[in-house]
């Protein structure tokens, strides 16, 4: 490979040859920090007394100064006391869950009733074919 080819990583056919960067992930994912981690970093940041120590801490942890600002605000509001983060998304609607359960049960019971009525009809027809006397459930009560 000549000096010119090393400076320009193009092949003769116009394609660029590059190695994928191992530090770059295919799909970015938001980092999540536990309340314990946030408290620990805030405590470490407060113990920093020399110029540049907070910057070194942030570089070491891969954080930004805005993280510290946000976490300090959360601590003042008492949000870092909880052990689990707040659940995101829509709140569960208990009446809707109950309605869905009752609708499933209603469908199941309707199907069961339909089968029972079919069995009774078959029994009546069989009784007529065999010439057996028909007994009504209303008369036996």
C-alpha positions as CSV (number, residue, x, y, z in Angstrom):
1,X,0.0,0.0,0.0
2,X,1.5,3.3,-1.0
3,X,1.5,6.5,1.1
4,X,-1.3,8.0,-0.9
5,X,-3.5,4.8,-0.4
6,X,-2.9,4.9,3.3
7,X,-4.0,8.6,3.5
8,X,-7.1,7.9,1.5
9,X,-8.8,4.5,2.5
10,X,-10.6,4.2,-0.9
11,X,-10.1,1.2,-3.1
12,X,-9.8,1.5,-6.8
13,X,-13.5,0.9,-7.3
14,X,-14.7,3.8,-5.2
15,X,-15.6,1.9,-2.0
16,X,-14.5,3.1,1.4
17,X,-13.0,0.5,3.7
18,X,-13.6,1.3,7.4
19,X,-13.5,-0.8,10.5
20,X,-16.6,-0.5,12.7
21,X,-16.0,1.4,15.9
22,X,-16.3,-1.0,18.9
23,X,-17.3,2.0,21.1
24,X,-20.4,2.8,19.0
25,X,-23.4,0.6,19.6
26,X,-25.8,-0.1,16.8
27,X,-28.9,1.2,18.7
28,X,-28.5,3.9,21.3
29,X,-30.0,3.0,24.7
30,X,-30.8,5.5,27.4
31,X,-28.7,4.9,30.5
32,X,-30.6,4.4,33.8
33,X,-29.0,5.2,37.1
34,X,-30.2,3.8,40.4
35,X,-31.0,6.0,43.3
36,X,-28.1,4.4,45.2
37,X,-25.7,5.2,42.4
38,X,-26.9,8.8,42.2
39,X,-26.5,9.3,46.0
40,X,-23.0,7.8,45.9
41,X,-21.8,10.1,43.0
42,X,-23.3,13.1,44.8
43,X,-21.5,12.2,48.0
44,X,-18.2,11.8,46.1
45,X,-18.8,15.1,44.3
46,X,-19.3,16.9,47.6
47,X,-16.0,15.5,49.0
48,X,-14.1,17.0,46.0
49,X,-12.2,20.0,47.3
50,X,-9.4,20.5,44.8
51,X,-10.0,22.2,41.4
52,X,-10.6,19.7,38.7
53,X,-11.6,16.8,41.0
54,X,-15.3,17.0,40.1
55,X,-14.4,17.0,36.4
56,X,-12.2,14.0,36.9
57,X,-15.0,12.2,38.7
58,X,-17.4,13.0,35.9
59,X,-14.9,11.8,33.2
60,X,-14.3,8.6,35.2
61,X,-18.0,7.9,35.5
62,X,-18.9,9.1,32.0
63,X,-21.3,11.7,33.3
64,X,-22.1,15.3,32.5
65,X,-22.4,18.2,35.0
66,X,-26.1,18.4,34.1
67,X,-26.5,14.9,35.7
68,X,-25.2,16.3,39.0
69,X,-27.5,19.4,38.7
70,X,-30.5,17.2,38.1
71,X,-29.6,14.7,40.8
72,X,-29.1,17.5,43.3
73,X,-32.6,18.8,42.5
74,X,-34.0,15.3,42.9
75,X,-32.3,15.0,46.3
76,X,-33.7,18.3,47.5
77,X,-37.2,17.2,46.4
78,X,-36.7,13.8,48.2
79,X,-36.9,11.7,45.1
80,X,-33.7,9.9,45.7
81,X,-35.0,8.3,48.9
82,X,-37.0,5.6,47.0
83,X,-35.4,2.3,46.2
84,X,-37.1,1.9,42.8
85,X,-37.6,4.4,40.1
86,X,-41.0,5.7,39.3
87,X,-42.9,3.5,36.8
88,X,-43.3,5.1,33.4
89,X,-46.3,4.9,31.2
90,X,-50.0,4.8,31.6
91,X,-51.4,3.9,35.0
92,X,-53.3,0.7,35.3
93,X,-57.1,1.1,35.3
94,X,-58.5,-1.4,37.8
95,X,-62.1,-1.1,36.6
96,X,-61.0,-1.8,33.0
97,X,-59.2,-4.9,34.1
98,X,-62.3,-6.1,36.1
99,X,-64.5,-5.4,33.1
100,X,-62.3,-7.4,30.8
101,X,-62.2,-10.3,33.3
102,X,-66.0,-10.2,33.6
103,X,-66.4,-10.1,29.8
104,X,-64.2,-13.2,29.4
105,X,-66.2,-15.0,32.1
106,X,-69.5,-14.0,30.4
107,X,-68.3,-15.4,27.1
108,X,-67.2,-18.7,28.8
109,X,-70.6,-19.0,30.5
110,X,-72.5,-18.2,27.3
111,X,-70.6,-21.0,25.5
112,X,-71.3,-23.4,28.4
113,X,-75.0,-22.5,28.3
114,X,-75.1,-23.1,24.5
115,X,-73.6,-26.5,25.0
116,X,-76.1,-27.4,27.8
117,X,-79.0,-26.3,25.6
118,X,-77.7,-28.4,22.7
119,X,-77.4,-31.5,25.0
120,X,-81.0,-30.9,26.3
121,X,-82.3,-30.7,22.8
122,X,-80.5,-33.9,21.8
123,X,-81.9,-35.6,24.9
124,X,-85.5,-34.5,24.0
125,X,-85.2,-35.8,20.5
126,X,-83.7,-39.1,21.7
127,X,-86.6,-39.4,24.3
128,X,-89.1,-38.8,21.5
129,X,-87.5,-41.4,19.2
130,X,-87.5,-44.0,22.0
131,X,-91.0,-43.2,23.0
132,X,-90.0,-42.3,26.6
133,X,-92.3,-40.0,28.6
134,X,-91.0,-36.4,28.6
135,X,-90.4,-35.1,32.1
136,X,-90.1,-31.4,32.6
137,X,-87.7,-30.0,35.2
138,X,-90.5,-27.5,36.2
139,X,-92.8,-30.4,37.1
140,X,-90.3,-32.2,39.3
141,X,-89.9,-29.2,41.6
